[in-house]
């Protein structure tokens, strides 16, 4: 039986359509020096590239 790779399942989210989402970096600390645009863009989830997403989906079969 294949197990879920927990490190991947905690960091990525699988949508109903089968796409993989990741968090944007740069929204944790030192926010005073960043522009409003940087913070706004970093607040949204991004799609994982299709070539990389295929391997990650295989590592989380039950997500």
Secondary structure, 3 states (H helix, E strand, C coil): CCCCCHHHHHHEEECCCCCEEECCCCCCCCCCCCCHHHHHHHCCCEECCHHHHHHHHHHCCCC
